[in-house]
Amino acid sequence: MFSNNGSAGKNCSRAIFLTDSTMREAYMHTALTLAEEAASCDEVPVGCIICNAAGEIIGTGRNRCLEKHDATAHAEIEAIRQASNIMGDWRLEGCTLFVTLEPCPMCTGAIMNARIRTVVFGAKDPVKGACGSVIDLFSESFPDKAAVYNGVLAEESSAVLSSFFDKVRNNQAVNSFVE
Ligand SMILES: [Zn+2]
């Protein structure tokens, strides 16, 4: 399923590659690889890439909250920082952000501040999702809108998260048994 949240970003330009489902999934596969890399480092597995209007990947990121002791080290923030460095501009208009999990309020705010106009995510986040699940910040009265699409490799994206949290729960169970 590939769906647009609807209200947000009606006047935004759409990157041409977004109309190609094989390309959309290829970008999301790259983000998923980053999520798996995060899981292998015991970080919550979320991966993100940003591509420019030509479809070139200019930013990648994955969660590094544990590694950096930083609650703001989310995949989207890392990818935005890298893309801004490469572009030499804090404005990322014309860029598209792909992320395996629906962005949280912090990352949605960063996406707005970076002027990213198209967001594609995999799995919905019923706990912290700020692109339609808990709140839809893009439908609020903020000036910067983005077209938001979800459901690209959603099953794969949530499977990576589920197996990570199953492992965490199992480890906790073993630890409490040992104690
Ligand atoms: Zn976030």
Backbone and ligand atoms as CSV (ligand in chain L), in Angstrom:
chain,resi,resn,atom,element,x,y,z
A,1,MET,N,N,0.851,-1.195,0.000
A,1,MET,CA,C,0.000,0.000,0.000
A,1,MET,C,C,0.883,1.240,0.000
A,2,PHE,N,N,0.561,2.179,-0.801
A,2,PHE,CA,C,1.301,3.441,-0.869
A,2,PHE,C,C,0.256,4.529,-0.823
A,3,SER,N,N,0.193,5.238,0.282
A,3,SER,CA,C,-0.893,6.207,0.376
A,3,SER,C,C,-0.400,7.573,0.810
A,4,ASN,N,N,-1.121,8.563,0.389
A,4,ASN,CA,C,-0.820,9.947,0.730
A,4,ASN,C,C,-1.771,10.334,1.848
A,5,ASN,N,N,-1.233,10.993,2.884
A,5,ASN,CA,C,-2.090,11.413,3.991
A,5,ASN,C,C,-3.187,12.371,3.546
A,6,GLY,N,N,-3.002,12.993,2.415
A,6,GLY,CA,C,-4.111,13.777,1.880
A,6,GLY,C,C,-3.964,15.271,2.020
A,7,SER,N,N,-4.227,15.792,3.193
A,7,SER,CA,C,-4.354,17.235,3.333
A,7,SER,C,C,-3.040,17.981,3.104
A,8,ALA,N,N,-1.932,17.362,3.506
A,8,ALA,CA,C,-0.667,18.103,3.506
A,8,ALA,C,C,-0.062,18.211,2.116
A,9,GLY,N,N,0.476,19.345,1.839
A,9,GLY,CA,C,1.370,19.497,0.700
A,9,GLY,C,C,0.725,19.394,-0.666
A,10,LYS,N,N,-0.518,19.774,-0.764
A,10,LYS,CA,C,-1.191,19.637,-2.067
A,10,LYS,C,C,-0.490,20.439,-3.169
A,11,ASN,N,N,0.148,21.538,-2.741
A,11,ASN,CA,C,0.775,22.383,-3.758
A,11,ASN,C,C,2.266,22.096,-3.943
A,12,CYS,N,N,2.744,21.057,-3.265
A,12,CYS,CA,C,4.163,20.752,-3.369
A,12,CYS,C,C,4.456,20.023,-4.668
A,13,SER,N,N,5.667,20.289,-5.183
A,13,SER,CA,C,6.052,19.553,-6.384
A,13,SER,C,C,6.405,18.123,-6.004
A,14,ARG,N,N,6.128,17.186,-6.879
A,14,ARG,CA,C,6.405,15.775,-6.614
A,14,ARG,C,C,7.635,15.342,-7.400
A,15,ALA,N,N,8.568,14.698,-6.730
A,15,ALA,CA,C,9.726,14.160,-7.440
A,15,ALA,C,C,9.242,13.067,-8.392
A,16,ILE,N,N,9.801,13.068,-9.589
A,16,ILE,CA,C,9.334,12.145,-10.623
A,16,ILE,C,C,9.518,10.689,-10.213
A,17,PHE,N,N,10.655,10.407,-9.527
A,17,PHE,CA,C,10.907,9.013,-9.171
A,17,PHE,C,C,9.887,8.455,-8.184
A,18,LEU,N,N,9.115,9.353,-7.544
A,18,LEU,CA,C,8.095,8.873,-6.609
A,18,LEU,C,C,6.979,8.122,-7.314
A,19,THR,N,N,6.833,8.352,-8.601
A,19,THR,CA,C,5.770,7.662,-9.327
A,19,THR,C,C,6.193,6.242,-9.713
A,20,ASP,N,N,7.453,5.904,-9.497
A,20,ASP,CA,C,7.980,4.595,-9.869
A,20,ASP,C,C,8.099,3.741,-8.604
A,21,SER,N,N,7.229,2.742,-8.455
A,21,SER,CA,C,7.202,1.969,-7.208
A,21,SER,C,C,8.497,1.191,-6.994
A,22,THR,N,N,9.122,0.734,-8.073
A,22,THR,CA,C,10.378,-0.009,-7.924
A,22,THR,C,C,11.459,0.901,-7.342
A,23,MET,N,N,11.501,2.154,-7.812
A,23,MET,CA,C,12.500,3.096,-7.300
A,23,MET,C,C,12.210,3.472,-5.852
A,24,ARG,N,N,10.929,3.704,-5.552
A,24,ARG,CA,C,10.559,4.027,-4.162
A,24,ARG,C,C,11.049,2.930,-3.231
A,25,GLU,N,N,10.803,1.678,-3.655
A,25,GLU,CA,C,11.187,0.559,-2.793
A,25,GLU,C,C,12.698,0.414,-2.722
A,26,ALA,N,N,13.391,0.740,-3.804
A,26,ALA,CA,C,14.855,0.663,-3.779
A,26,ALA,C,C,15.412,1.660,-2.754
A,27,TYR,N,N,14.865,2.881,-2.735
A,27,TYR,CA,C,15.321,3.860,-1.749
A,27,TYR,C,C,15.018,3.366,-0.337
A,28,MET,N,N,13.816,2.814,-0.170
A,28,MET,CA,C,13.449,2.363,1.180
A,28,MET,C,C,14.288,1.159,1.599
A,29,HIS,N,N,14.692,0.336,0.639
A,29,HIS,CA,C,15.580,-0.786,0.955
A,29,HIS,C,C,16.898,-0.282,1.518
A,30,THR,N,N,17.396,0.812,0.946
A,30,THR,CA,C,18.648,1.394,1.457
A,30,THR,C,C,18.439,1.869,2.898
A,31,ALA,N,N,17.297,2.509,3.147
A,31,ALA,CA,C,16.989,2.955,4.513
A,31,ALA,C,C,16.864,1.756,5.458
A,32,LEU,N,N,16.273,0.665,4.962
A,32,LEU,CA,C,16.123,-0.544,5.786
A,32,LEU,C,C,17.481,-1.144,6.149
A,33,THR,N,N,18.403,-1.097,5.203
A,33,THR,CA,C,19.756,-1.602,5.478
A,33,THR,C,C,20.374,-0.817,6.636
A,34,LEU,N,N,20.135,0.505,6.650
A,34,LEU,CA,C,20.645,1.336,7.746
A,34,LEU,C,C,19.950,0.989,9.063
A,35,ALA,N,N,18.644,0.681,8.990
A,35,ALA,CA,C,17.912,0.275,10.199
A,35,ALA,C,C,18.501,-1.023,10.753
A,36,GLU,N,N,18.826,-1.958,9.856
A,36,GLU,CA,C,19.407,-3.233,10.298
A,36,GLU,C,C,20.787,-3.020,10.912
A,37,GLU,N,N,21.521,-2.073,10.340
A,37,GLU,CA,C,22.839,-1.745,10.905
A,37,GLU,C,C,22.657,-1.208,12.334
A,38,ALA,N,N,21.621,-0.359,12.540
A,38,ALA,CA,C,21.344,0.168,13.882
A,38,ALA,C,C,21.036,-0.979,14.839
A,39,ALA,N,N,20.200,-1.926,14.394
A,39,ALA,CA,C,19.834,-3.059,15.255
A,39,ALA,C,C,21.072,-3.850,15.665
A,40,SER,N,N,22.007,-4.010,14.739
A,40,SER,CA,C,23.212,-4.789,15.050
A,40,SER,C,C,24.076,-4.070,16.081
A,41,CYS,N,N,23.821,-2.772,16.296
A,41,CYS,CA,C,24.542,-1.998,17.320
A,41,CYS,C,C,23.648,-1.749,18.533
A,42,ASP,N,N,22.569,-2.526,18.666
A,42,ASP,CA,C,21.617,-2.416,19.779
A,42,ASP,C,C,20.878,-1.084,19.824
A,43,GLU,N,N,20.858,-0.379,18.697
A,43,GLU,CA,C,20.083,0.865,18.624
A,43,GLU,C,C,18.698,0.535,18.061
A,44,VAL,N,N,17.695,1.321,18.421
A,44,VAL,CA,C,16.362,1.126,17.840
A,44,VAL,C,C,16.491,1.223,16.324
A,45,PRO,N,N,16.053,0.175,15.601
A,45,PRO,CA,C,16.333,0.131,14.156
A,45,PRO,C,C,15.432,1.027,13.308
A,46,VAL,N,N,15.942,2.225,13.083
A,46,VAL,CA,C,15.297,3.159,12.150
A,46,VAL,C,C,16.393,3.676,11.223
A,47,GLY,N,N,16.112,3.666,9.924
A,47,GLY,CA,C,17.082,4.159,8.948
A,47,GLY,C,C,16.429,5.186,8.046
A,48,CYS,N,N,17.247,6.081,7.521
A,48,CYS,CA,C,16.727,7.201,6.729
A,48,CYS,C,C,17.697,7.554,5.613
A,49,ILE,N,N,17.161,7.911,4.466
A,49,ILE,CA,C,17.979,8.501,3.406
A,49,ILE,C,C,17.274,9.750,2.868
A,50,ILE,N,N,18.075,10.644,2.323
A,50,ILE,CA,C,17.514,11.830,1.660
A,50,ILE,C,C,18.085,11.866,0.255
A,51,CYS,N,N,17.219,12.057,-0.725
A,51,CYS,CA,C,17.747,12.228,-2.083
A,51,CYS,C,C,17.329,13.596,-2.624
A,52,ASN,N,N,18.134,14.071,-3.553
A,52,ASN,CA,C,17.850,15.375,-4.153
A,52,ASN,C,C,16.844,15.215,-5.298
A,53,ALA,N,N,16.544,16.308,-5.956
A,53,ALA,CA,C,15.508,16.281,-6.992
A,53,ALA,C,C,15.872,15.368,-8.154
A,54,ALA,N,N,17.183,15.120,-8.337
A,54,ALA,CA,C,17.628,14.220,-9.410
A,54,ALA,C,C,17.605,12.761,-8.962
A,55,GLY,N,N,17.268,12.541,-7.696
A,55,GLY,CA,C,17.199,11.172,-7.195
A,55,GLY,C,C,18.510,10.659,-6.627
A,56,GLU,N,N,19.519,11.547,-6.519
A,56,GLU,CA,C,20.808,11.118,-5.946
A,56,GLU,C,C,20.732,11.150,-4.420
A,57,ILE,N,N,21.257,10.106,-3.789
A,57,ILE,CA,C,21.256,10.062,-2.323
A,57,ILE,C,C,22.327,11.022,-1.805
A,58,ILE,N,N,21.893,11.994,-0.983
A,58,ILE,CA,C,22.833,13.002,-0.464
A,58,ILE,C,C,22.909,12.977,1.058
A,59,GLY,N,N,22.103,12.120,1.686
A,59,GLY,CA,C,22.167,12.011,3.140
A,59,GLY,C,C,21.685,10.655,3.597
A,60,THR,N,N,22.402,10.094,4.564
A,60,THR,CA,C,21.951,8.826,5.145
A,60,THR,C,C,22.042,8.959,6.657
A,61,GLY,N,N,21.219,8.200,7.350
A,61,GLY,CA,C,21.281,8.242,8.808
A,61,GLY,C,C,20.618,7.038,9.424
A,62,ARG,N,N,21.035,6.758,10.634
A,62,ARG,CA,C,20.369,5.730,11.430
A,62,ARG,C,C,20.419,6.168,12.883
A,63,ASN,N,N,19.599,5.553,13.696
A,63,ASN,CA,C,19.585,5.918,15.106
A,63,ASN,C,C,20.947,5.671,15.752
A,64,ARG,N,N,21.409,6.625,16.536
A,64,ARG,CA,C,22.666,6.486,17.264
A,64,ARG,C,C,22.534,7.061,18.673
A,65,CYS,N,N,21.336,6.963,19.257
A,65,CYS,CA,C,21.110,7.569,20.580
A,65,CYS,C,C,22.026,6.956,21.646
A,66,LEU,N,N,22.189,5.626,21.594
A,66,LEU,CA,C,23.056,4.956,22.578
A,66,LEU,C,C,24.506,5.363,22.372
A,67,GLU,N,N,24.951,5.249,21.121
A,67,GLU,CA,C,26.350,5.532,20.783
A,67,GLU,C,C,26.744,6.950,21.164
A,68,LYS,N,N,25.836,7.906,20.909
A,68,LYS,CA,C,26.194,9.314,21.122
A,68,LYS,C,C,25.689,9.860,22.451
A,69,HIS,N,N,24.990,9.038,23.225
A,69,HIS,CA,C,24.359,9.517,24.466
A,69,HIS,C,C,23.561,10.773,24.165
A,70,ASP,N,N,22.741,10.673,23.143
A,70,ASP,CA,C,22.066,11.868,22.629
A,70,ASP,C,C,20.647,11.496,22.192
A,71,ALA,N,N,19.664,12.024,22.915
A,71,ALA,CA,C,18.263,11.726,22.602
A,71,ALA,C,C,17.837,12.274,21.252
A,72,THR,N,N,18.642,13.201,20.704
A,72,THR,CA,C,18.273,13.788,19.409
A,72,THR,C,C,18.946,13.082,18.229
A,73,ALA,N,N,19.710,12.028,18.496
A,73,ALA,CA,C,20.466,11.361,17.417
A,73,ALA,C,C,19.585,10.368,16.657
A,74,HIS,N,N,18.489,10.853,16.139
A,74,HIS,CA,C,17.591,10.019,15.336
A,74,HIS,C,C,18.090,9.963,13.895
A,75,ALA,N,N,17.617,8.940,13.187
A,75,ALA,CA,C,18.055,8.705,11.807
A,75,ALA,C,C,17.816,9.928,10.916
A,76,GLU,N,N,16.657,10.544,11.056
A,76,GLU,CA,C,16.304,11.680,10.197
A,76,GLU,C,C,17.233,12.872,10.439
A,77,ILE,N,N,17.568,13.121,11.710
A,77,ILE,CA,C,18.430,14.269,12.049
A,77,ILE,C,C,19.811,14.067,11.432
A,78,GLU,N,N,20.316,12.838,11.555
A,78,GLU,CA,C,21.639,12.550,10.985
A,78,GLU,C,C,21.626,12.739,9.464
A,79,ALA,N,N,20.579,12.242,8.820
A,79,ALA,CA,C,20.487,12.360,7.356
A,79,ALA,C,C,20.336,13.822,6.930
A,80,ILE,N,N,19.561,14.602,7.679
A,80,ILE,CA,C,19.375,16.026,7.358
A,80,ILE,C,C,20.707,16.767,7.482
A,81,ARG,N,N,21.468,16.456,8.550
A,81,ARG,CA,C,22.770,17.127,8.743
A,81,ARG,C,C,23.710,16.814,7.580
A,82,GLN,N,N,23.748,15.551,7.198
A,82,GLN,CA,C,24.656,15.163,6.109
A,82,GLN,C,C,24.228,15.807,4.783
A,83,ALA,N,N,22.936,15.761,4.498
A,83,ALA,CA,C,22.441,16.339,3.237
A,83,ALA,C,C,22.702,17.850,3.194
A,84,SER,N,N,22.515,18.527,4.332
A,84,SER,CA,C,22.751,19.976,4.382
A,84,SER,C,C,24.216,20.294,4.138
A,85,ASN,N,N,25.100,19.456,4.706
A,85,ASN,CA,C,26.538,19.625,4.475
A,85,ASN,C,C,26.864,19.496,3.002
A,86,ILE,N,N,26.321,18.462,2.376
A,86,ILE,CA,C,26.622,18.213,0.963
A,86,ILE,C,C,26.044,19.323,0.086
A,87,MET,N,N,24.846,19.777,0.411
A,87,MET,CA,C,24.209,20.830,-0.391
A,87,MET,C,C,24.825,22.204,-0.098
A,88,GLY,N,N,25.483,22.324,1.063
A,88,GLY,CA,C,25.991,23.636,1.469
A,88,GLY,C,C,24.863,24.604,1.728
A,89,ASP,N,N,23.754,24.066,2.215
A,89,ASP,CA,C,22.556,24.884,2.411
A,89,ASP,C,C,21.673,24.187,3.449
A,90,TRP,N,N,21.146,24.941,4.394
A,90,TRP,CA,C,20.237,24.321,5.365
A,90,TRP,C,C,18.860,24.064,4.758
A,91,ARG,N,N,18.597,24.700,3.636
A,91,ARG,CA,C,17.296,24.470,2.982
A,91,ARG,C,C,17.426,23.284,2.033
A,92,LEU,N,N,16.574,22.296,2.228
A,92,LEU,CA,C,16.637,21.087,1.392
A,92,LEU,C,C,15.395,20.988,0.508
A,93,GLU,N,N,14.959,22.134,0.001
A,93,GLU,CA,C,13.796,22.132,-0.886
A,93,GLU,C,C,14.094,21.298,-2.119
A,94,GLY,N,N,13.136,20.544,-2.560
A,94,GLY,CA,C,13.343,19.669,-3.715
A,94,GLY,C,C,13.835,18.289,-3.326
A,95,CYS,N,N,14.179,18.135,-2.046
A,95,CYS,CA,C,14.670,16.824,-1.594
A,95,CYS,C,C,13.516,15.975,-1.061
A,96,THR,N,N,13.732,14.671,-1.076
A,96,THR,CA,C,12.761,13.723,-0.538
A,96,THR,C,C,13.424,12.910,0.565
A,97,LEU,N,N,12.716,12.768,1.664
A,97,LEU,CA,C,13.236,12.001,2.799
A,97,LEU,C,C,12.495,10.675,2.883
A,98,PHE,N,N,13.254,9.593,2.906
A,98,PHE,CA,C,12.705,8.246,3.093
A,98,PHE,C,C,13.125,7.757,4.473
A,99,VAL,N,N,12.176,7.293,5.265
A,99,VAL,CA,C,12.525,6.779,6.593
A,99,VAL,C,C,11.652,5.558,6.878
A,100,THR,N,N,12.254,4.585,7.574
A,100,THR,CA,C,11.547,3.312,7.752
A,100,THR,C,C,10.377,3.420,8.733
A,101,LEU,N,N,10.445,4.395,9.659
A,101,LEU,CA,C,9.381,4.559,10.656
A,101,LEU,C,C,8.857,5.998,10.599
A,102,GLU,N,N,7.585,6.138,10.798
A,102,GLU,CA,C,6.959,7.478,10.820
A,102,GLU,C,C,7.742,8.426,11.739
A,103,PRO,N,N,8.089,9.609,11.249
A,103,PRO,CA,C,8.873,10.541,12.065
A,103,PRO,C,C,8.156,10.960,13.352
A,104,CYS,N,N,8.976,11.160,14.416
A,104,CYS,CA,C,8.468,11.643,15.704
A,104,CYS,C,C,8.270,13.172,15.606
A,105,PRO,N,N,7.727,13.819,16.656
A,105,PRO,CA,C,7.536,15.284,16.591
A,105,PRO,C,C,8.839,16.049,16.375
A,106,MET,N,N,9.925,15.615,17.017
A,106,MET,CA,C,11.203,16.321,16.847
A,106,MET,C,C,11.658,16.260,15.388
A,107,CYS,N,N,11.623,15.072,14.819
A,107,CYS,CA,C,12.115,14.921,13.441
A,107,CYS,C,C,11.176,15.603,12.446
A,108,THR,N,N,9.888,15.556,12.709
A,108,THR,CA,C,8.950,16.254,11.824
A,108,THR,C,C,9.237,17.750,11.858
A,109,GLY,N,N,9.570,18.280,13.049
A,109,GLY,CA,C,9.945,19.691,13.160
A,109,GLY,C,C,11.211,19.984,12.370
A,110,ALA,N,N,12.179,19.082,12.446
A,110,ALA,CA,C,13.432,19.277,11.695
A,110,ALA,C,C,13.170,19.219,10.193
A,111,ILE,N,N,12.285,18.328,9.772
A,111,ILE,CA,C,11.929,18.221,8.346
A,111,ILE,C,C,11.299,19.537,7.879
A,112,MET,N,N,10.419,20.090,8.731
A,112,MET,CA,C,9.807,21.390,8.395
A,112,MET,C,C,10.877,22.468,8.288
A,113,ASN,N,N,11.772,22.513,9.286
A,113,ASN,CA,C,12.800,23.562,9.300
A,113,ASN,C,C,13.737,23.451,8.113
A,114,ALA,N,N,13.971,22.216,7.647
A,114,ALA,CA,C,14.858,21.988,6.500
A,114,ALA,C,C,14.135,22.208,5.174
A,115,ARG,N,N,12.831,22.485,5.250
A,115,ARG,CA,C,12.036,22.744,4.029
A,115,ARG,C,C,11.932,21.535,3.105
A,116,ILE,N,N,12.028,20.355,3.686
A,116,ILE,CA,C,11.853,19.140,2.875
A,116,ILE,C,C,10.366,19.021,2.553
A,117,ARG,N,N,10.056,18.855,1.285
A,117,ARG,CA,C,8.652,18.912,0.857
A,117,ARG,C,C,8.008,17.558,0.616
A,118,THR,N,N,8.814,16.500,0.607
A,118,THR,CA,C,8.236,15.175,0.387
A,118,THR,C,C,8.838,14.191,1.389
A,119,VAL,N,N,7.955,13.496,2.082
A,119,VAL,CA,C,8.375,12.522,3.088
A,119,VAL,C,C,7.722,11.185,2.754
A,120,VAL,N,N,8.531,10.137,2.734
A,120,VAL,CA,C,8.007,8.786,2.499
A,120,VAL,C,C,8.435,7.942,3.689
A,121,PHE,N,N,7.467,7.313,4.347
A,121,PHE,CA,C,7.875,6.439,5.450
A,121,PHE,C,C,7.268,5.063,5.306
A,122,GLY,N,N,7.871,4.105,6.041
A,122,GLY,CA,C,7.422,2.717,5.954
A,122,GLY,C,C,6.311,2.430,6.947
A,123,ALA,N,N,6.711,2.103,8.189
A,123,ALA,CA,C,5.737,1.699,9.200
A,123,ALA,C,C,5.176,2.910,9.945
A,124,LYS,N,N,3.912,2.832,10.302
A,124,LYS,CA,C,3.316,3.867,11.152
A,124,LYS,C,C,3.788,3.670,12.585
A,125,ASP,N,N,3.852,4.789,13.338
A,125,ASP,CA,C,4.243,4.718,14.746
A,125,ASP,C,C,3.076,5.197,15.599
A,126,PRO,N,N,2.296,4.253,16.149
A,126,PRO,CA,C,1.119,4.657,16.927
A,126,PRO,C,C,1.473,5.299,18.256
A,127,VAL,N,N,2.767,5.231,18.657
A,127,VAL,CA,C,3.183,5.779,19.951
A,127,VAL,C,C,3.682,7.223,19.826
A,128,LYS,N,N,4.511,7.478,18.797
A,128,LYS,CA,C,5.118,8.816,18.689
A,128,LYS,C,C,4.993,9.424,17.297
A,129,GLY,N,N,4.263,8.806,16.416
A,129,GLY,CA,C,4.180,9.282,15.038
A,129,GLY,C,C,3.540,10.660,14.928
A,130,ALA,N,N,4.248,11.571,14.256
A,130,ALA,CA,C,3.756,12.953,14.133
A,130,ALA,C,C,3.370,13.290,12.698
A,131,CYS,N,N,3.207,12.258,11.870
A,131,CYS,CA,C,2.770,12.486,10.482
A,131,CYS,C,C,1.442,11.780,10.243
A,132,GLY,N,N,0.584,11.781,11.248
A,132,GLY,CA,C,-0.738,11.220,11.054
A,132,GLY,C,C,-1.204,10.249,12.126
A,133,SER,N,N,-0.261,9.600,12.849
A,133,SER,CA,C,-0.697,8.568,13.802
A,133,SER,C,C,-1.159,9.154,15.128
A,134,VAL,N,N,-0.252,9.864,15.832
A,134,VAL,CA,C,-0.653,10.518,17.082
A,134,VAL,C,C,-1.161,11.922,16.766
A,135,ILE,N,N,-0.409,12.585,15.922
A,135,ILE,CA,C,-0.766,13.934,15.457
A,135,ILE,C,C,-0.259,14.058,14.018
A,136,ASP,N,N,-0.868,14.945,13.259
A,136,ASP,CA,C,-0.346,15.225,11.920
A,136,ASP,C,C,0.126,16.674,11.906
A,137,LEU,N,N,1.419,16.851,12.225
A,137,LEU,CA,C,1.935,18.225,12.338
A,137,LEU,C,C,1.844,18.983,11.020
A,138,PHE,N,N,1.897,18.244,9.909
A,138,PHE,CA,C,1.836,18.930,8.612
A,138,PHE,C,C,0.433,19.468,8.311
A,139,SER,N,N,-0.562,19.023,9.057
A,139,SER,CA,C,-1.900,19.564,8.819
A,139,SER,C,C,-2.224,20.702,9.792
A,140,GLU,N,N,-1.262,20.989,10.707
A,140,GLU,CA,C,-1.449,22.105,11.632
A,140,GLU,C,C,-1.073,23.421,10.923
A,141,SER,N,N,-1.192,24.512,11.673
A,141,SER,CA,C,-1.018,25.829,11.033
A,141,SER,C,C,0.437,26.271,10.943
A,142,PHE,N,N,1.318,25.349,10.639
A,142,PHE,CA,C,2.715,25.728,10.412
A,142,PHE,C,C,2.886,26.083,8.939
A,143,PRO,N,N,3.839,26.966,8.644
A,143,PRO,CA,C,3.948,27.417,7.252
A,143,PRO,C,C,4.542,26.384,6.304
A,144,ASP,N,N,5.365,25.459,6.842
A,144,ASP,CA,C,6.078,24.538,5.946
A,144,ASP,C,C,5.371,23.197,5.868
A,145,LYS,N,N,4.859,22.899,4.682
A,145,LYS,CA,C,4.104,21.660,4.475
A,145,LYS,C,C,4.943,20.662,3.701
A,146,ALA,N,N,4.607,19.404,3.847
A,146,ALA,CA,C,5.233,18.361,3.016
A,146,ALA,C,C,4.148,17.381,2.612
A,147,ALA,N,N,4.323,16.818,1.440
A,147,ALA,CA,C,3.466,15.703,1.033
A,147,ALA,C,C,4.008,14.462,1.729
A,148,VAL,N,N,3.147,13.748,2.428
A,148,VAL,CA,C,3.593,12.576,3.194
A,148,VAL,C,C,2.973,11.324,2.606
A,149,TYR,N,N,3.828,10.348,2.303
A,149,TYR,CA,C,3.381,9.058,1.782
A,149,TYR,C,C,3.811,7.989,2.771
A,150,ASN,N,N,2.957,7.011,2.987
A,150,ASN,CA,C,3.362,5.936,3.903
A,150,ASN,C,C,3.096,4.581,3.274
A,151,GLY,N,N,3.578,3.563,3.936
A,151,GLY,CA,C,3.284,2.199,3.508
A,151,GLY,C,C,4.304,1.599,2.562
A,152,VAL,N,N,5.437,2.290,2.306
A,152,VAL,CA,C,6.457,1.718,1.428
A,152,VAL,C,C,7.321,0.759,2.255
A,153,LEU,N,N,7.289,-0.512,1.918
A,153,LEU,CA,C,7.982,-1.572,2.669
A,153,LEU,C,C,7.604,-1.516,4.155
A,154,ALA,N,N,6.329,-1.237,4.411
A,154,ALA,CA,C,5.868,-1.106,5.797
A,154,ALA,C,C,6.066,-2.397,6.582
A,155,GLU,N,N,5.760,-3.541,5.965
A,155,GLU,CA,C,5.889,-4.814,6.692
A,155,GLU,C,C,7.336,-5.087,7.063
A,156,GLU,N,N,8.231,-4.857,6.108
A,156,GLU,CA,C,9.654,-5.092,6.370
A,156,GLU,C,C,10.156,-4.139,7.454
A,157,SER,N,N,9.701,-2.879,7.376
A,157,SER,CA,C,10.144,-1.876,8.348
A,157,SER,C,C,9.663,-2.215,9.746
A,158,SER,N,N,8.410,-2.673,9.870
A,158,SER,CA,C,7.937,-2.990,11.217
A,158,SER,C,C,8.486,-4.325,11.693
A,159,ALA,N,N,8.808,-5.240,10.761
A,159,ALA,CA,C,9.386,-6.529,11.171
A,159,ALA,C,C,10.749,-6.326,11.824
A,160,VAL,N,N,11.547,-5.394,11.278
A,160,VAL,CA,C,12.869,-5.108,11.862
A,160,VAL,C,C,12.698,-4.588,13.294
A,161,LEU,N,N,11.705,-3.706,13.483
A,161,LEU,CA,C,11.445,-3.156,14.822
A,161,LEU,C,C,10.932,-4.238,15.767
A,162,SER,N,N,9.987,-5.062,15.294
A,162,SER,CA,C,9.410,-6.106,16.158
A,162,SER,C,C,10.481,-7.076,16.625
A,163,SER,N,N,11.341,-7.513,15.704
A,163,SER,CA,C,12.333,-8.502,16.125
A,163,SER,C,C,13.336,-7.862,17.090
A,164,PHE,N,N,13.622,-6.566,16.896
A,164,PHE,CA,C,14.518,-5.871,17.834
A,164,PHE,C,C,13.895,-5.830,19.235
A,165,PHE,N,N,12.617,-5.432,19.313
A,165,PHE,CA,C,12.002,-5.305,20.642
A,165,PHE,C,C,11.730,-6.672,21.270
A,166,ASP,N,N,11.498,-7.701,20.445
A,166,ASP,CA,C,11.382,-9.071,20.987
A,166,ASP,C,C,12.696,-9.460,21.659
A,167,LYS,N,N,13.800,-9.142,20.976
A,167,LYS,CA,C,15.118,-9.487,21.510
A,167,LYS,C,C,15.364,-8.744,22.828
A,168,VAL,N,N,14.995,-7.447,22.866
A,168,VAL,CA,C,15.172,-6.656,24.095
A,168,VAL,C,C,14.368,-7.272,25.235
A,169,ARG,N,N,13.105,-7.640,24.933
A,169,ARG,CA,C,12.251,-8.237,25.977
A,169,ARG,C,C,12.820,-9.567,26.460
A,170,ASN,N,N,13.312,-10.387,25.528
A,170,ASN,CA,C,13.884,-11.678,25.905
A,170,ASN,C,C,15.107,-11.488,26.788
A,171,ASN,N,N,15.952,-10.516,26.437
A,171,ASN,CA,C,17.145,-10.248,27.246
A,171,ASN,C,C,16.757,-9.799,28.647
A,172,GLN,N,N,15.696,-8.941,28.723
A,172,GLN,CA,C,15.252,-8.472,30.035
A,172,GLN,C,C,14.746,-9.643,30.863
A,173,ALA,N,N,14.014,-10.560,30.207
A,173,ALA,CA,C,13.470,-11.728,30.907
A,173,ALA,C,C,14.618,-12.584,31.444
A,174,VAL,N,N,15.646,-12.810,30.609
A,174,VAL,CA,C,16.796,-13.611,31.035
A,174,VAL,C,C,17.503,-12.927,32.188
A,175,ASN,N,N,17.703,-11.601,32.080
A,175,ASN,CA,C,18.390,-10.873,33.144
A,175,ASN,C,C,17.634,-10.955,34.460
A,176,SER,N,N,16.304,-10.803,34.411
A,176,SER,CA,C,15.549,-10.840,35.662
A,176,SER,C,C,15.552,-12.245,36.245
A,177,PHE,N,N,15.650,-13.274,35.375
A,177,PHE,CA,C,15.711,-14.646,35.855
A,177,PHE,C,C,17.048,-14.891,36.554
A,178,VAL,N,N,18.119,-14.356,35.968
A,178,VAL,CA,C,19.459,-14.541,36.528
A,178,VAL,C,C,19.546,-13.848,37.895
A,179,GLU,N,N,18.944,-12.653,37.981
A,179,GLU,CA,C,18.997,-11.916,39.245
A,179,GLU,C,C,18.196,-12.664,40.291
L,1,ZN,ZN,ZN,12.646,11.289,15.484
